[in-house]
């Protein structure tokens, strides 16, 4: 039994020794390489060089047709003619649908007859009024009947004009929902017409960026299923911030002469916030979060110096530094968690 206890104790002591050894080894690995006591620590670093930087805001948006309508009839009736091809292009003013107007034509003929009779009665009454053979009131009644008959004729003529549905603008027609002989009403959706030679892109921008937006700003965007980048230009901003989302709606326009883009598609927008020809971009691992901000270590006169920095956007290559560093500074990029300001340092510039 004593032997068993001795073996277990030895195993526990051995395990603890291994754990302590690994902890000490890891700490030594994290320490910057240095020579004998008093010599400079050896670390890696870079020389700060200005470079071109474009600060882009990634947003989601949607493509919309520049103009789009639902084609409906203003009057009820039987579809007599369909003068468009589904999915085809139409020109402004082109007749799309003709509704049978035989009943309206009959009403128009009747109205014109009444108008002619009323006109003649009013003319005769005017002659009698001039001879004081009738009163002014009698003439006014007959003249009012004539004006009413005339208005009725004009109303029926306008209804007949509405039996012809024309394209209000040039564009691409959609799929039709009716056939020749269908009885349509103003509630019947006949088809849709879109003008997609130019497309609108609508997206929302967080309110903290609203002040930097302006009409005329150019942006890039892409659509699902394609790696091609398209250009657009902001032409309108919403008049107020949406209270629920704290965002500002923005609308841009892009050319679609080749018809590659389809209205309704999802758009991934790259909105440029700022451009700089001499930006300072530093590796992410060189940034140290501290209370009240962020700092980096640089080499100055052979020693470590800590510098507070103000950063902006992150990029694929690092962090955009607005203040604190300048071109020519030697930035330390390794061993930053173990360095102390004022200690000697030897930087291997990469």
C-alpha positions as CSV (number, residue, x, y, z in Angstrom):
1,X,0.0,0.0,0.0
2,X,2.9,2.3,0.9
3,X,4.5,1.6,-2.5
4,X,1.3,2.5,-4.3
5,X,1.1,5.8,-2.4
6,X,4.7,6.5,-3.2
7,X,4.1,5.9,-7.0
8,X,1.0,8.1,-7.0
9,X,2.9,10.9,-5.3
10,X,5.8,10.6,-7.7
11,X,3.4,10.8,-10.7
12,X,1.7,13.9,-9.2
13,X,5.1,15.6,-8.6
14,X,6.2,14.8,-12.1
15,X,3.0,16.2,-13.6
16,X,3.3,19.4,-11.6
17,X,7.0,19.7,-12.7
18,X,6.0,19.4,-16.4
19,X,3.3,22.0,-16.0
20,X,5.7,24.5,-14.3
21,X,8.3,23.8,-17.0
22,X,5.8,24.5,-19.8
23,X,4.7,27.8,-18.2
24,X,8.3,29.0,-17.8
25,X,9.1,27.9,-21.4
26,X,6.1,29.9,-22.8
27,X,7.1,33.0,-20.8
28,X,10.6,32.8,-22.2
29,X,9.3,32.4,-25.7
30,X,7.2,35.5,-25.3
31,X,10.2,37.5,-24.1
32,X,12.0,39.6,-26.8
33,X,15.4,38.0,-27.5
34,X,18.2,39.7,-25.6
35,X,21.8,39.3,-24.8
36,X,23.3,39.5,-21.4
37,X,21.8,41.7,-18.7
38,X,21.9,45.4,-19.8
39,X,22.0,44.7,-23.6
40,X,19.2,45.8,-26.0
41,X,16.2,43.5,-26.6
42,X,15.9,42.3,-30.1
43,X,12.5,42.8,-31.8
44,X,11.1,43.2,-35.3
45,X,9.8,46.4,-36.7
46,X,9.0,48.5,-39.8
47,X,9.8,52.0,-41.0
48,X,6.6,54.0,-41.4
49,X,6.0,54.9,-45.0
50,X,3.0,57.0,-46.3
51,X,0.7,55.2,-48.7
52,X,-2.5,55.7,-50.6
53,X,-5.6,54.8,-48.6
54,X,-9.3,54.9,-49.4
55,X,-11.7,54.6,-46.5
56,X,-14.7,52.8,-47.7
57,X,-18.0,52.0,-45.9
58,X,-19.5,48.6,-46.8
59,X,-23.3,48.8,-47.1
60,X,-26.1,46.8,-48.5
61,X,-28.6,48.2,-51.0
62,X,-31.0,47.2,-53.7
63,X,-31.4,48.0,-57.4
64,X,-34.5,49.6,-58.6
65,X,-35.7,50.6,-62.1
66,X,-35.4,54.3,-62.9
67,X,-39.1,54.3,-63.8
68,X,-41.6,51.5,-63.2
69,X,-45.4,51.2,-63.3
70,X,-48.2,48.7,-63.1
71,X,-50.2,48.8,-66.3
72,X,-53.9,49.0,-65.5
73,X,-57.0,50.1,-67.4
74,X,-58.9,53.2,-66.2
75,X,-62.1,51.8,-67.7
76,X,-63.8,48.4,-67.6
77,X,-64.3,46.4,-70.7
78,X,-63.3,43.5,-72.9
79,X,-59.7,43.4,-74.2
80,X,-59.8,43.7,-77.9
81,X,-56.1,43.9,-78.8
82,X,-52.8,43.2,-77.1
83,X,-50.0,45.0,-79.0
84,X,-46.9,44.0,-77.1
85,X,-44.7,40.9,-76.6
86,X,-44.0,39.7,-73.1
87,X,-40.4,40.6,-72.1
88,X,-40.0,42.9,-75.1
89,X,-39.1,46.6,-75.4
90,X,-41.7,49.2,-76.1
91,X,-41.4,52.9,-77.0
92,X,-43.1,55.9,-75.4
93,X,-46.6,56.4,-76.8
94,X,-46.8,52.9,-78.2
95,X,-50.3,51.3,-77.9
96,X,-50.2,48.4,-75.5
97,X,-53.9,47.4,-75.0
98,X,-57.1,48.3,-76.9
99,X,-60.4,47.7,-75.0
100,X,-63.6,47.3,-76.9
101,X,-65.5,50.6,-77.0
102,X,-68.6,49.8,-79.0
103,X,-70.9,50.7,-76.1
104,X,-69.1,54.0,-75.5
105,X,-69.3,54.8,-79.2
106,X,-73.1,54.3,-79.1
107,X,-73.3,56.5,-76.0
108,X,-71.2,59.1,-77.8
109,X,-73.5,59.2,-80.8
110,X,-76.5,59.6,-78.5
111,X,-74.8,62.4,-76.6
112,X,-73.8,64.3,-79.7
113,X,-77.5,64.2,-80.9
114,X,-78.6,65.6,-77.6
115,X,-75.9,68.2,-77.8
116,X,-76.9,69.3,-81.3
117,X,-80.5,69.6,-80.2
118,X,-79.6,71.6,-77.1
119,X,-77.4,73.8,-79.1
120,X,-80.2,74.7,-81.6
121,X,-82.6,75.3,-78.7
122,X,-80.1,77.7,-77.1
123,X,-79.5,79.5,-80.3
124,X,-83.2,80.1,-80.9
125,X,-83.7,81.1,-77.3
126,X,-81.0,83.8,-77.7
127,X,-82.9,85.2,-80.7
128,X,-86.1,85.3,-78.8
129,X,-84.3,86.9,-75.8
130,X,-83.0,89.6,-78.0
131,X,-86.6,90.4,-79.1
132,X,-87.7,90.2,-75.5
133,X,-90.1,87.3,-76.4
134,X,-88.8,85.2,-73.5
135,X,-87.4,86.0,-70.1
136,X,-83.7,85.8,-69.2
137,X,-84.5,82.9,-66.9
138,X,-86.0,80.8,-69.7
139,X,-82.9,81.4,-71.9
140,X,-80.5,80.5,-69.0
141,X,-82.3,77.2,-68.5
142,X,-82.0,76.2,-72.2
143,X,-78.4,77.4,-72.3
144,X,-77.6,75.3,-69.2
145,X,-79.1,72.3,-70.9
146,X,-76.8,72.8,-73.9
147,X,-73.7,73.2,-71.7
148,X,-74.7,70.0,-69.8
149,X,-75.1,68.1,-73.1
150,X,-71.7,69.4,-74.3
151,X,-70.0,68.3,-71.1
152,X,-71.5,64.8,-71.4
153,X,-70.2,64.4,-74.9
154,X,-66.7,65.4,-73.7
155,X,-66.9,63.0,-70.8
156,X,-67.8,60.0,-73.1
157,X,-65.0,61.0,-75.6
158,X,-62.5,61.0,-72.7
159,X,-63.7,57.5,-71.7
160,X,-63.2,56.3,-75.3
161,X,-59.6,57.7,-75.2
162,X,-59.0,55.6,-72.1
163,X,-59.8,52.4,-73.9
164,X,-56.4,52.8,-75.6
165,X,-53.6,52.2,-73.1
166,X,-50.2,53.6,-74.3
167,X,-46.7,53.3,-72.8
168,X,-46.0,56.4,-70.8
169,X,-42.2,55.9,-71.3
170,X,-39.9,53.7,-73.2
171,X,-38.8,50.5,-71.4
172,X,-39.2,46.8,-71.0
173,X,-42.6,45.2,-70.7
174,X,-43.1,42.3,-68.2
175,X,-45.2,39.2,-68.3
176,X,-48.9,39.8,-69.1
177,X,-51.7,38.6,-66.8
178,X,-54.5,38.8,-69.3
179,X,-55.5,37.4,-72.7
180,X,-57.4,38.8,-75.6
181,X,-61.1,38.7,-74.6
182,X,-60.4,39.1,-70.9
183,X,-62.8,41.5,-69.1
184,X,-60.6,44.0,-67.2
185,X,-61.4,46.6,-64.6
186,X,-59.2,49.3,-63.0
187,X,-58.2,46.6,-60.4
188,X,-56.9,44.2,-63.0
189,X,-53.1,44.1,-63.2
190,X,-52.3,43.8,-66.9
191,X,-48.5,43.8,-66.8
192,X,-45.6,45.9,-65.6
193,X,-43.4,48.3,-67.4
194,X,-39.9,49.3,-66.3
195,X,-37.3,51.7,-67.7
196,X,-33.9,50.0,-66.8
197,X,-31.5,51.9,-69.1
198,X,-30.6,53.6,-65.8
199,X,-31.0,52.0,-62.4
200,X,-31.4,53.5,-58.9
201,X,-29.5,52.1,-56.0
202,X,-31.1,52.7,-52.6
203,X,-29.2,52.1,-49.4
204,X,-29.1,53.4,-45.8
205,X,-26.0,55.0,-44.1
206,X,-25.5,55.2,-40.3
207,X,-26.3,58.7,-39.1
208,X,-22.7,59.3,-37.8
209,X,-21.6,59.4,-41.5
210,X,-24.5,61.6,-42.7
211,X,-22.5,64.9,-42.5
212,X,-19.9,63.5,-44.9
213,X,-22.3,62.6,-47.6
214,X,-23.0,64.9,-50.6
215,X,-24.7,64.8,-53.9
216,X,-22.3,63.9,-56.7
217,X,-20.2,61.4,-54.7
218,X,-19.2,58.4,-56.8
219,X,-19.3,54.9,-55.4
220,X,-18.7,51.3,-56.4
221,X,-21.0,48.4,-56.1
222,X,-21.3,44.7,-57.1
223,X,-24.2,42.3,-57.4
224,X,-24.6,38.6,-56.5
225,X,-23.1,36.2,-58.9
226,X,-20.7,38.6,-60.5
227,X,-17.2,39.9,-59.5
228,X,-17.6,42.9,-61.8
229,X,-17.5,46.4,-60.1
230,X,-20.0,49.0,-61.3
231,X,-19.9,52.7,-60.8
232,X,-22.8,54.9,-59.6
233,X,-23.3,58.5,-58.4
234,X,-25.3,59.8,-55.5
235,X,-28.1,62.1,-56.7
236,X,-30.4,62.4,-53.7
237,X,-30.4,62.2,-49.9
238,X,-33.4,61.7,-47.7
239,X,-34.5,64.9,-45.9
240,X,-34.3,63.3,-42.4
241,X,-32.8,60.5,-40.3
242,X,-35.0,57.5,-39.8
243,X,-35.7,57.5,-36.1
244,X,-36.2,53.7,-35.8
245,X,-32.9,52.7,-37.4
246,X,-30.9,56.0,-37.0
247,X,-29.9,55.8,-40.6
248,X,-30.1,58.1,-43.6
249,X,-31.6,56.8,-46.9
250,X,-29.4,57.6,-49.9
251,X,-30.1,57.1,-53.6
252,X,-27.6,56.8,-56.4
253,X,-28.0,56.2,-60.1
254,X,-26.0,54.0,-62.5
255,X,-26.1,53.4,-66.3
256,X,-27.4,50.1,-67.5
257,X,-27.2,50.5,-71.2
258,X,-25.9,47.0,-71.7
259,X,-28.7,45.5,-69.6
260,X,-26.4,43.5,-67.4
261,X,-28.1,44.6,-64.2
262,X,-31.7,43.5,-63.2
263,X,-34.0,45.6,-61.1
264,X,-34.6,44.1,-57.7
265,X,-31.1,42.7,-57.3
266,X,-29.1,42.9,-54.1
267,X,-26.2,45.3,-54.3
268,X,-23.1,45.4,-52.1
269,X,-22.1,49.1,-52.0
270,X,-18.6,50.5,-51.3
271,X,-19.1,54.1,-50.2
272,X,-15.9,56.2,-50.1
273,X,-15.7,58.3,-47.0
274,X,-12.3,59.8,-47.4
275,X,-9.1,59.4,-49.5
276,X,-5.5,60.0,-48.5
277,X,-2.3,60.0,-50.6
278,X,-0.1,59.8,-47.5
279,X,-2.0,57.7,-45.0
280,X,-0.2,55.8,-42.2
281,X,-1.2,52.1,-42.1
282,X,0.3,50.0,-39.3
283,X,0.0,46.2,-38.6
284,X,-2.8,45.3,-36.3
285,X,-0.4,43.5,-33.9
286,X,1.4,46.7,-33.2
287,X,-1.6,48.4,-31.6
288,X,-1.9,48.1,-27.8
289,X,-5.3,48.9,-26.2
290,X,-4.8,50.9,-23.0
291,X,-7.1,52.8,-20.7
292,X,-8.1,56.0,-22.5
293,X,-7.1,54.9,-26.0
294,X,-4.5,53.0,-28.0
295,X,-0.7,53.1,-28.1
296,X,2.3,51.8,-30.1
297,X,6.0,51.4,-29.4
298,X,8.6,53.1,-31.5
299,X,12.4,53.2,-31.4
300,X,13.8,56.6,-30.6
301,X,17.5,57.2,-29.8
302,X,18.0,53.4,-29.4
303,X,15.3,53.1,-26.7
304,X,11.6,52.1,-26.6
305,X,9.1,55.0,-26.6
306,X,5.4,54.6,-26.2
307,X,3.2,56.8,-28.4
308,X,-0.6,57.3,-28.1
309,X,-2.3,57.0,-31.4
310,X,-5.8,57.8,-32.9
311,X,-7.0,55.2,-35.3
312,X,-9.8,55.0,-37.8
313,X,-10.8,52.1,-40.1
314,X,-9.3,48.7,-40.3
315,X,-8.1,47.3,-43.6
316,X,-7.0,44.0,-44.9
317,X,-3.4,45.0,-44.2
318,X,-3.7,46.9,-40.9
319,X,-5.1,49.9,-39.1
320,X,-5.4,53.4,-40.4
321,X,-3.7,55.8,-37.9
322,X,-4.9,59.4,-38.0
323,X,-2.6,60.9,-35.3
324,X,0.5,59.9,-33.3
325,X,2.9,58.6,-36.0
326,X,4.7,60.1,-38.9
327,X,6.7,58.9,-41.9
328,X,10.2,57.7,-40.9
329,X,9.2,56.5,-37.4
330,X,10.6,53.0,-36.6
331,X,7.5,51.1,-35.4
332,X,8.0,48.0,-33.2
333,X,5.8,45.1,-34.3
334,X,6.8,42.1,-32.1
335,X,7.2,41.6,-28.3
336,X,5.1,44.7,-27.7
337,X,3.5,43.2,-24.6
338,X,6.8,42.8,-22.7
339,X,8.6,46.0,-23.7
340,X,9.0,48.9,-21.3
341,X,9.4,52.6,-22.3
342,X,13.0,53.7,-21.9
343,X,14.5,50.2,-22.2
344,X,17.2,49.7,-24.9
345,X,16.1,48.0,-28.0
346,X,17.5,46.6,-31.3
347,X,15.0,46.5,-34.1
348,X,15.2,44.2,-37.1
349,X,13.5,46.2,-39.8
350,X,11.5,44.2,-42.3
